[in-house]
Amino acid sequence: MPELPEVETVRRGLKPFILNKKIVQTVPEPGKCFQGEVKNVDGATVTEIRRRGKALLIDLDNGYTLLIHLRMTGQLIWRGKNAQIGKVDDAEQFAAGHPSKNFTDELPNKQTRVTFVFNEGKLFFNDQRKFGFVKVIPTAEVENDKFISELAKEPWEMTPGELFKKCQRHGKSPVKAVLLNQKIIAGLGNIYADESLFYAGVHPASLAGNLSEEQVAKILEGACKVMQAAIDSGGSTMATYVRPDGTTGDYLEKFAQVFRREGKACPRCGTVIEKTRCAGRGTHYCPKCQRRES
């Protein structure tokens, strides 16, 4: 699924198309992908587009918010009134999320779960596997929503001391598992967990409780730096991610040090990067720069 930098890129890309625009009509298909009442959306104007972890929050002027999560195969596709179907670089349209022919096909189609009609065009929420969702909730209750309330602070909001305490609390878990736990630190996914650990020189399977305060501080510093680099570059180029303008990000090509570089030389020491499984995920690391201590 899209990680924090990708969702942030989508947030920024959506703004010029729907900010301060009125939703004339909401057309959901039956099912769990749309949760809430259309009467709390229709006629409302978009006042802000926020992000919390990997979720988008679209605030409306009537006191309600659209909480959107793309999950594995979700898409957001904008089609302006003058959009030319099939032309990806058309300024009247964009696509974000899981790439497929939906980006250039006629919409709505059988994968369209929700259509938001604006005077200026339409925003389609498509999801092939129906894991993603759009939830309509009062803005005042967003922080109390189970999905949002369980999210921990993001790397930029957390101090090294806070993360160190969390590592001690989950001391018998591999540090990578700790970083992937959104209830411990929000926003880190597989790519940026690997990159943060390489930055800090920490083996992914090291027990969190055995890390020093200095090591944890370095991991947090790395998380902030690698994710900011990804945001600045437009996100990572993944099979499940495309930027709002239809192009892909270039983080992996320009900045990734270990992720998906197994069999290649470590940029620091020249040792061959290896791939293993840790915390149930494919994990990339340098066996020399990231020696396992425990």
N, C-alpha and C positions, 0 to 999 in steps of 0.2 A: 504494500500500500504506500501511497505518498508519505514521505517523512516531513518533519516540521519545515525544513527549508522549501520543499516543494509546495506545501500548503500555503506558506507565506507568499510564495511567488504567485500562486493562484489568487490569493487575497488582493495583492497589489494589482494584478491584471484585471480583476473584476470591477475594481472601483470606477474607472472611467466609463464603463458601460451601464452600470445600474445605480450608482450613488445619486441620491436626490431624484430618482425616477419612481413613478407610481406603478405598483403591480395592479393591473386592471382585472385580471382573472387568474385563478389557480386551478389547474386541471390535473388532479392526481388519479392514477389508476388504483383499483382496489388492491389492498395488501398492506404490508407493514412498512413499506418504504416511505410512505407519508404518514406521519403521526400528528394528529391535531385537527383543527377545524379550519376549513377554507375561509369561513367568514371572518377569521382573525387575521387573514392575509389580504384578501381582496380589498382594493381601495386604499391600501396603506402605501406609504412612501419609504424607500430605503434611506435611512439616516446615517448608518455607519456599517462598515464591514470589518469585523475583528477576527482574531484567531486565538484559540486557546489550545495549546498542544497541537494536535493534528486535526482539530475540528474548526470549521468556519462558523462564525456567528454573524448573521445579517440582521441588524437591528431595524425595526420599523417604527414609524412615528405614532403608532397607535398603542405602544407599550408592549408589543410582542417581538419575539426574536425567532429567526429561522436557524436552528442548529443543524448543520450539514456535515456528514462524515462520508467520504467517498469509499472507505474500506478498500477492498481489493480491485473491484472493476467499475467503480463509480466514475461518472463523467459529468462535467458541467459544460454545456455547449451554448454559446450565445449566437443568435442569428438576428442581425439587424434587418429592418424592413427592406433595405436595398442590397442585402447579401446575395452574392453570386454562388449558388450551390456548387460545390466541387473545387472552389478556389480557397485553399487554406490560408494564404497570406492576404486575403481580403480584409480591409480595415473594418468592415461591417460584421465580422464574425470572429470567434475564437473557440478553441476547444481545449479543455484541461482534464487530466485524469488518464484513465486507461485508454491507450490509443486503439482505434479501430476505424472501420469504414464509416461509423456513425459521424465522424468528424466532417465528412464530405457528402454524406447521403442526405436524402430528404428526411425531414423530421416533422412530427414525431414518428417513431417506428415501434416495433414490438418490444424494444428494450427501454423505451421511455417510461419512466415511473412518475415523473411530475413535470408539468409544463407551466412556467410562470409567464403570463402574457403581459407585456409592457406596451405602451403606446409606440415606443421606439423599436420594438422587436420582441423576441421570445428567448427565455432562458430555459433550457431543457436539462433535467436531471435524468441521466440514463444510467442503468446498472444491469449488466447482463446476469450476474449471479444473485442479485437482490440482497447483498450483505450491507450495502450502504443505506443511509436514511436521511430524511428531512423531518425534523421534529419542530413543531410550533409550540413555543412556551412563552409565558409572560417574561419580559426582560428582567423584571425584578427577581425572578426565580431561577435564572440561568445558573447562578453559582450553586444552587441547591439541587440542580439536576444531577442524578447519580453519575452519569458519564463525566460531567465536568467536575463535580465535587470530589471525585476520587483522584483527580489529576494532581500531581505534586507541582512544585515550582519548576519553571524552566531553568536551564543552565544559567542564563543571565540574571535570574532572580535569586539564585542560591549562593550562599557563601561556602568556602571550602570546609569550614567547621561544621556546617549543617550536613554536607554530604558525607563527611568523615563519620559523624554520629550515625548516619543511616547505614553506612558500610559496617560499622561495629554492630549495629542492631541486626544486620543480616549477614553476620560474620562467616557463616558456614556455606554461603552461596558463592559461586564463581562471580567475580566482579562484573563480567559481561551480563550475567543474568540480572544483577542489580541495576545496571545502566539501562537495560531494556524494560524494566518494571516502571510503568508510567505512574505508579503510586509512590515511587521513590524519587524519580526525576523525570519530568515530562518532556517529550519531544524527541528523544533519542531513539532511533531505530537501528537496524542492523548495520547500515553503511557507516553512520557516524559514531556508533559504539566502537567499531573496529578502528576507525581513524583516530578517535580520541585516545584509545588505549595504545596505539602505536606512537602517537605524539608523546605520551607519558612514559613510554618504554615499559609498559606493564603487560604481562601475559594475560590473555582473556580468561584463562581458567584459574588464575590466582584467587585464593579465597579472600573475599572482601574484608574480613576481619583481620587479616594479616598485613594489610596495606598500611603504610605510614601516613601521617598527615600530609607530608610533602608529596607523596605519590598521589594521594587523592586530590590535592590541590592542582597538581599537574594534569590529572585527568579532566577536571572541571575546566581548567584553562584551555585544554585541547578541545573540549566539547564546544566551548564558545567560539573558538577560532575557526574550527573546521566547518561549523554550521553557518557562521557568518560568511565565510568564503563561498559556501554553497549558495546562500541567498544572493550574494553579489553576482554570482555567475549564472543565476537562473535555475538552480537546482541540478540534481544529478540526471544523467542520461540513462534512464532505466526502461525496461520493456513495458512498464506500467505507468510511465509518466511523460507527459508532453506539456510544454508551457502554454500559457493562454493564447499566444499567437500561432500555435500549431507547431512550433519548433521545439527541439529538446534542449535541456540544460547541458552544460559542459563541465560540471564539477569533476566527474570521474576522469575525463580526459586531461584536465588541467591540474587538478590538485590531489586526487586520490593517491595515497602512498602505498596502501596494502589491499584495499577492497577490490576484489576481482582481478588481482594481479598475481595470483598463485603461479609459480613456475618462473616468475620474472625476478630480476635482481632487486634487492632492497635498495632504495635510494640513499640510505645512510651508509650501509656497510657492505653491500654487494651480495649478501647471503640470499639464497633463493627463498622467496616468500612461500609459505605453506598455507594450505587450507585444511581445516578440521571442522568438527562440530562441537559447539559449546552453547549451553542454554537452549539446545534444540535448534540452533541456527547455524548455517554455514558461516565459518569464521576464518578470517584472514589475519596472519601475523608473521613477524620476522622471528625465527627461532633464536637468533643471536641478540637482536636489540630488545626482545621481549622474553627474557628467560623466565621460566616458571619457578617461583620461589616456594610454592606450596600447592 
